[in-house]
Amino acid sequence: MDTPDVAAAAAVHRLVDRRETLATAESLTGGLVAATVVEIPGVSSVYRGGLVVYATDLKHALAGVAQDLLDERGPVDPDVAAGLARGARERCSADWGLATTGVAGPEPQDGKPVGLVYVACAGPWGETVRELKLGGNRAAIRTESVTSALLLLADCLREAPARS
């Protein structure tokens, strides 16, 4: 099983090889994706920065997620995840945006169960969102969310043509 640091290293090395940049927007992970990424040597050439948008209103104010989407569906939603990734990419002037949103627990949120997480990647050719249904305690859910987000980024980078 991949760990967050292994997944981060794979994604960062691929970004370095492609000479492309990354930004993050995080909710339930509260900056853990960014913290994991910046542990990788050489990351300064590719990581632009990130947004920790834990509060729902900041998802709109800082990441630019549509307010009507947040009002209608709440923060734990695949389209919100895509909007966060797109917002990170745009607001930080990066080639790629990576986002997390979900319920880490211990209680459900707005009718969404503990362990429901969406990770999203936005790049030059659109967005990809994955729904996760994770088990375990709060720490385990957050850690697996980080790993899953970074694996999604690595997959998107592998599938996307490099820019000229």
SEBADREN-848871 format. One line per field, with one value per atom (N, C-alpha, C): residue number from 1; residue in one letter; atom name; x, y, z. Coordinates in steps of 0.001 Angstrom, whole numbers. Each point is the difference from the previous one (the first is absolute). Layout:
BEGIN
pos = (NUM:...)
code = (A:...)
site = (CA:...)
u = (X:...)
v = (Y:...)
w = (Z:...)
//
This chain:
BEGIN
pos = (1:1:1:2:2:2:3:3:3:4:4:4:5:5:5:6:6:6:7:7:7:8:8:8:9:9:9:10:10:10:11:11:11:12:12:12:13:13:13:14:14:14:15:15:15:16:16:16:17:17:17:18:18:18:19:19:19:20:20:20:21:21:21:22:22:22:23:23:23:24:24:24:25:25:25:26:26:26:27:27:27:28:28:28:29:29:29:30:30:30:31:31:31:32:32:32:33:33:33:34:34:34:35:35:35:36:36:36:37:37:37:38:38:38:39:39:39:40:40:40:41:41:41:42:42:42:43:43:43:44:44:44:45:45:45:46:46:46:47:47:47:48:48:48:49:49:49:50:50:50:51:51:51:52:52:52:53:53:53:54:54:54:55:55:55:56:56:56:57:57:57:58:58:58:59:59:59:60:60:60:61:61:61:62:62:62:63:63:63:64:64:64:65:65:65:66:66:66:67:67:67:68:68:68:69:69:69:70:70:70:71:71:71:72:72:72:73:73:73:74:74:74:75:75:75:76:76:76:77:77:77:78:78:78:79:79:79:80:80:80:81:81:81:82:82:82:83:83:83:84:84:84:85:85:85:86:86:86:87:87:87:88:88:88:89:89:89:90:90:90:91:91:91:92:92:92:93:93:93:94:94:94:95:95:95:96:96:96:97:97:97:98:98:98:99:99:99:100:100:100:101:101:101:102:102:102:103:103:103:104:104:104:105:105:105:106:106:106:107:107:107:108:108:108:109:109:109:110:110:110:111:111:111:112:112:112:113:113:113:114:114:114:115:115:115:116:116:116:117:117:117:118:118:118:119:119:119:120:120:120:121:121:121:122:122:122:123:123:123:124:124:124:125:125:125:126:126:126:127:127:127:128:128:128:129:129:129:130:130:130:131:131:131:132:132:132:133:133:133:134:134:134:135:135:135:136:136:136:137:137:137:138:138:138:139:139:139:140:140:140:141:141:141:142:142:142:143:143:143:144:144:144:145:145:145:146:146:146:147:147:147:148:148:148:149:149:149:150:150:150:151:151:151:152:152:152:153:153:153:154:154:154:155:155:155:156:156:156:157:157:157:158:158:158:159:159:159:160:160:160:161:161:161:162:162:162:163:163:163:164:164:164)
code = (M:M:M:D:D:D:T:T:T:P:P:P:D:D:D:V:V:V:A:A:A:A:A:A:A:A:A:A:A:A:A:A:A:V:V:V:H:H:H:R:R:R:L:L:L:V:V:V:D:D:D:R:R:R:R:R:R:E:E:E:T:T:T:L:L:L:A:A:A:T:T:T:A:A:A:E:E:E:S:S:S:L:L:L:T:T:T:G:G:G:G:G:G:L:L:L:V:V:V:A:A:A:A:A:A:T:T:T:V:V:V:V:V:V:E:E:E:I:I:I:P:P:P:G:G:G:V:V:V:S:S:S:S:S:S:V:V:V:Y:Y:Y:R:R:R:G:G:G:G:G:G:L:L:L:V:V:V:V:V:V:Y:Y:Y:A:A:A:T:T:T:D:D:D:L:L:L:K:K:K:H:H:H:A:A:A:L:L:L:A:A:A:G:G:G:V:V:V:A:A:A:Q:Q:Q:D:D:D:L:L:L:L:L:L:D:D:D:E:E:E:R:R:R:G:G:G:P:P:P:V:V:V:D:D:D:P:P:P:D:D:D:V:V:V:A:A:A:A:A:A:G:G:G:L:L:L:A:A:A:R:R:R:G:G:G:A:A:A:R:R:R:E:E:E:R:R:R:C:C:C:S:S:S:A:A:A:D:D:D:W:W:W:G:G:G:L:L:L:A:A:A:T:T:T:T:T:T:G:G:G:V:V:V:A:A:A:G:G:G:P:P:P:E:E:E:P:P:P:Q:Q:Q:D:D:D:G:G:G:K:K:K:P:P:P:V:V:V:G:G:G:L:L:L:V:V:V:Y:Y:Y:V:V:V:A:A:A:C:C:C:A:A:A:G:G:G:P:P:P:W:W:W:G:G:G:E:E:E:T:T:T:V:V:V:R:R:R:E:E:E:L:L:L:K:K:K:L:L:L:G:G:G:G:G:G:N:N:N:R:R:R:A:A:A:A:A:A:I:I:I:R:R:R:T:T:T:E:E:E:S:S:S:V:V:V:T:T:T:S:S:S:A:A:A:L:L:L:L:L:L:L:L:L:L:L:L:A:A:A:D:D:D:C:C:C:L:L:L:R:R:R:E:E:E:A:A:A:P:P:P:A:A:A:R:R:R:S:S:S)
site = (N:CA:C:N:CA:C:N:CA:C:N:CA:C:N:CA:C:N:CA:C:N:CA:C:N:CA:C:N:CA:C:N:CA:C:N:CA:C:N:CA:C:N:CA:C:N:CA:C:N:CA:C:N:CA:C:N:CA:C:N:CA:C:N:CA:C:N:CA:C:N:CA:C:N:CA:C:N:CA:C:N:CA:C:N:CA:C:N:CA:C:N:CA:C:N:CA:C:N:CA:C:N:CA:C:N:CA:C:N:CA:C:N:CA:C:N:CA:C:N:CA:C:N:CA:C:N:CA:C:N:CA:C:N:CA:C:N:CA:C:N:CA:C:N:CA:C:N:CA:C:N:CA:C:N:CA:C:N:CA:C:N:CA:C:N:CA:C:N:CA:C:N:CA:C:N:CA:C:N:CA:C:N:CA:C:N:CA:C:N:CA:C:N:CA:C:N:CA:C:N:CA:C:N:CA:C:N:CA:C:N:CA:C:N:CA:C:N:CA:C:N:CA:C:N:CA:C:N:CA:C:N:CA:C:N:CA:C:N:CA:C:N:CA:C:N:CA:C:N:CA:C:N:CA:C:N:CA:C:N:CA:C:N:CA:C:N:CA:C:N:CA:C:N:CA:C:N:CA:C:N:CA:C:N:CA:C:N:CA:C:N:CA:C:N:CA:C:N:CA:C:N:CA:C:N:CA:C:N:CA:C:N:CA:C:N:CA:C:N:CA:C:N:CA:C:N:CA:C:N:CA:C:N:CA:C:N:CA:C:N:CA:C:N:CA:C:N:CA:C:N:CA:C:N:CA:C:N:CA:C:N:CA:C:N:CA:C:N:CA:C:N:CA:C:N:CA:C:N:CA:C:N:CA:C:N:CA:C:N:CA:C:N:CA:C:N:CA:C:N:CA:C:N:CA:C:N:CA:C:N:CA:C:N:CA:C:N:CA:C:N:CA:C:N:CA:C:N:CA:C:N:CA:C:N:CA:C:N:CA:C:N:CA:C:N:CA:C:N:CA:C:N:CA:C:N:CA:C:N:CA:C:N:CA:C:N:CA:C:N:CA:C:N:CA:C:N:CA:C:N:CA:C:N:CA:C:N:CA:C:N:CA:C:N:CA:C:N:CA:C:N:CA:C:N:CA:C:N:CA:C:N:CA:C:N:CA:C:N:CA:C:N:CA:C:N:CA:C:N:CA:C:N:CA:C:N:CA:C:N:CA:C:N:CA:C:N:CA:C:N:CA:C:N:CA:C:N:CA:C:N:CA:C:N:CA:C:N:CA:C:N:CA:C)
u = (846:-846:879:-392:751:-202:1036:-79:9:-417:-27:1341:1106:1304:421:-321:314:-832:-1284:-878:448:407:471:1264:920:1258:-265:-888:-313:-582:-929:-642:988:784:960:1038:528:1003:-570:-1247:-641:-185:-404:-140:1341:1058:1333:396:-205:339:-771:-1255:-850:164:728:162:-1353:-853:-1331:-155:-984:-174:-1309:-47:-1129:-416:-1309:-569:-1065:-308:-955:-1101:-1170:-1104:-537:53:-327:-1060:-894:-990:315:-528:159:1453:905:1406:748:-579:523:1458:511:1387:938:-529:859:532:-787:504:1206:-156:1109:1203:-230:1102:719:-738:601:811:-552:686:1312:-10:1207:1110:-254:1056:918:-429:746:1094:1255:1079:-269:255:-201:-1373:-872:-1374:-110:985:-102:-93:446:-93:-1389:-868:-1315:-1191:181:-1152:-178:-1161:-281:-558:-847:-619:-1351:-704:-1286:-943:-1227:-1071:-541:-114:-707:-1343:-1036:-1340:-932:252:-736:-1451:-203:-1348:-656:-1277:-718:48:-152:-2:1345:1079:1313:181:-750:60:-433:-955:-426:943:247:759:1442:655:1408:231:-783:233:-941:-1003:-876:-1058:-296:-1070:-1321:-854:-1268:-829:-449:-787:-1306:-654:-1263:214:1140:333:169:722:196:-1328:-856:-1299:-900:45:-883:449:1304:490:873:499:904:1431:937:1416:516:-741:461:-734:603:-656:1064:-207:1016:231:-1061:178:716:-196:745:1479:290:1402:648:-705:531:206:-949:132:1174:263:1156:1303:84:1220:210:-1072:65:388:-595:302:1442:547:1410:891:-309:780:-29:-1197:-152:559:-346:386:1495:641:1440:824:-644:682:872:-624:704:-540:792:-457:-1044:162:-860:-529:-1245:-601:-446:170:-361:-838:-1121:-915:-542:-388:-659:-1191:-1091:-1145:-714:-522:-672:-277:-388:-365:966:839:969:-555:-1104:-603:451:-461:-639:-1499:-635:-1435:-264:-1149:-387:-143:69:-116:-1042:-993:-1039:-581:-214:-579:973:1253:1023:722:225:592:1496:441:1428:692:1102:768:-301:-1046:-276:937:837:1020:31:245:240:1376:785:1289:-99:612:-113:1325:200:1180:-476:496:-312:1294:-40:1173:-380:948:-245:-1119:-357:-1002:-1257:-248:-1233:243:-1088:50:-360:579:-341:-308:-1094:-422:-152:456:-211:-774:-979:-742:643:216:574:-995:-75:-793:964:513:1090:-501:698:-307:1113:-245:1018:-315:958:-196:351:-160:235:1399:1012:1380:190:-568:135:-691:-1171:-728:789:549:770:1268:698:1226:-301:-1032:-359:-479:-626:-424:1214:1033:1237:615:146:585:-818:-1308:-875:78:79:124:1306:1082:1298:87:-632:-58:-836:-1078:-803:838:758:874:989:622:964:-678:-1219:-732:-317:-449:-322:1242:1112:1248:451:-204:377:-866:-1277:-941:14:391:-59:1235:-163:1178:783:1304:832:-173:55:-100:1313:-106:1201:751)
v = (-1192:1192:1239:980:1245:805:704:924:1411:995:1369:467:-339:488:-650:-1278:-674:602:220:599:1423:757:1368:9:-885:-49:-312:-948:-352:1201:689:1154:1150:302:1109:-279:-1216:-323:100:-412:110:1475:828:1440:621:-367:524:-390:-1265:-471:756:339:679:1526:493:1444:696:-611:545:244:820:435:-504:43:-512:1006:48:726:-895:229:-837:841:-624:566:-1129:185:-1096:393:-930:169:-989:-1225:-923:-326:126:-312:1170:1169:1140:343:-203:323:-1197:-1202:-1185:-350:279:-255:897:1285:943:-396:-336:-371:-1249:-937:-1229:294:827:348:732:941:806:-742:-1218:-840:-580:38:-640:931:-437:839:381:1255:497:579:-39:452:1508:752:1459:445:-830:365:-252:-711:-331:386:133:289:1503:511:1437:435:-818:373:-662:374:-640:800:-470:606:-1047:365:-846:678:-633:579:-924:-77:-899:444:1304:553:92:-304:-4:1350:1095:1318:308:-563:242:-780:-1064:-727:927:868:988:1205:572:1255:-137:-1093:-161:-866:-1072:-924:248:849:340:-1034:-926:-959:771:-302:715:-76:1155:49:-780:78:-733:-1513:-484:-1416:-395:805:-274:58:973:128:-1192:-459:-1069:-1381:-266:-1360:-145:1109:-72:-226:-2:-68:-1378:-1055:-1359:-479:278:-220:-104:-842:-123:1284:764:1251:1053:-42:902:-378:-1290:-446:488:-158:472:1512:724:1454:414:-744:288:-208:-1103:-282:1075:346:1045:1341:301:1252:82:-1103:-15:276:-667:158:1452:563:1365:1041:-105:1024:0:-1145:-96:-35:190:-1:-1240:-1156:-1279:-766:-944:-879:-994:-435:-1025:453:-346:232:-1315:-166:-1229:376:-708:391:-1194:281:-984:649:-741:412:-1258:18:-1195:81:-1140:-101:-959:538:-819:-511:576:-458:820:-313:-1262:-74:1118:14:276:-483:370:1527:498:1446:240:808:355:-1237:-1057:-1214:-885:388:-802:-861:-1275:-909:221:-376:9:-926:478:-792:306:809:412:1156:-210:976:103:1207:211:623:-558:586:369:1114:481:553:-146:522:811:1218:859:306:-188:282:724:125:725:-598:-1268:-673:-354:642:-254:-543:-497:-485:-1480:-654:-1380:-42:-658:-112:-1478:-368:-1357:77:-875:-132:-1120:262:-987:-286:-1245:-388:-688:772:-449:-408:-925:-432:401:-271:298:1275:382:1200:1247:1139:1286:83:-400:62:-905:-1194:-931:532:591:565:1149:850:1139:-476:-967:-514:-664:-818:-669:1014:1071:1063:650:265:583:-952:-1259:-979:-92:-78:-128:1226:1181:1213:-5:-373:-13:-1091:-1134:-1047:455:729:556:965:858:923:-772:-1019:-797:-641:-496:-592:1043:1168:1067:425:94:375:-1076:-1242:-1118:-16:332:-78:1232:1143:1250:173:491:291:1155:-78:1095:1218:1153:1239:222:617:255:1187)
w = (0:0:0:-808:-54:1274:374:1121:-560:799:-528:-544:679:-460:-1317:-201:-1262:-1131:262:-1005:-337:1016:-232:-837:312:-752:-1467:-273:-1383:-745:636:-644:-200:1015:-104:-1077:-38:-1013:-1412:-153:-1315:-382:962:-262:-386:703:-311:-1417:-346:-1344:-1079:312:-977:28:991:209:153:849:267:1490:347:1375:604:1330:774:1061:244:1136:629:1263:715:638:157:779:865:1306:906:1012:241:1048:1127:-76:1126:324:-960:259:622:17:751:-226:-1201:-298:-35:260:4:-1394:-1038:-1350:-259:289:-192:842:1256:890:-507:-549:-524:-1256:-870:-1243:271:925:214:726:427:572:-1080:-1245:-1081:-515:-3:-534:-1456:-330:-1354:-254:1009:-187:-245:435:-152:-1453:-922:-1407:-580:740:-546:875:1298:871:162:-426:49:1349:600:1265:128:1055:211:864:0:778:960:1265:950:209:-545:9:781:1279:873:141:198:132:-1380:-55:-1273:-695:740:-650:-668:507:-609:-1305:-159:-1272:-1141:281:-988:-6:1169:85:-477:318:-353:-1233:-145:-1119:-1179:197:-1112:-347:905:-249:-17:-944:-148:1281:474:1228:-126:-1170:-161:71:-483:111:1466:748:1424:755:-332:667:-308:-1240:-447:471:-68:259:1237:525:1133:-458:939:-359:-393:325:-295:-1252:-1140:-1273:-1095:-1011:-1046:-780:-259:-739:835:1314:890:-25:26:-74:-1289:-1119:-1282:25:593:109:856:1062:851:-767:-729:-774:-1072:-683:-1025:635:1151:700:444:516:413:-1198:-1095:-1231:-484:-46:-508:965:1263:974:288:-167:256:-1291:-1129:-1309:-196:185:-132:-1202:-487:-1067:498:1248:581:1351:280:1311:582:1291:697:1214:216:1074:767:1253:860:687:109:806:452:1201:497:1478:561:1412:694:861:729:1324:443:1251:1200:1138:361:-315:-372:-280:-1470:-533:-1358:-112:-1235:-241:-1082:305:-969:-693:769:-557:-760:-58:-697:1036:-322:980:207:1178:295:-992:-567:-950:-1455:-268:-1378:-340:-1000:-380:-1521:-479:-1425:-152:-901:-367:-1471:-354:-1373:-482:-1299:-670:-1195:-129:-1142:-733:-1300:-811:-1270:-893:-1250:-844:217:-826:766:1141:742:1386:607:1379:83:993:334:1490:348:1403:341:1181:512:1307:116:1255:813:1262:906:1119:391:1170:940:948:854:1371:599:1353:947:1258:1008:748:821:803:-815:630:-655:-616:751:-503:-1214:49:-1119:-1249:167:-1134:-618:810:-515:-719:593:-614:-1338:-51:-1259:-1038:446:-932:-658:777:-536:-1029:368:-916:-1280:130:-1165:-905:573:-801:-785:651:-668:-1066:235:-1022:-1192:268:-1086:-840:648:-725:-864:563:-767:-1212:178:-1119:-1071:423:-960:-776:687:-669:-983:353:-875:-1253:134:-1117:-890:531:-763:-844:-1225:-799:614:-68:511:-890:608:-776:-762:-1154:-804:528)
//
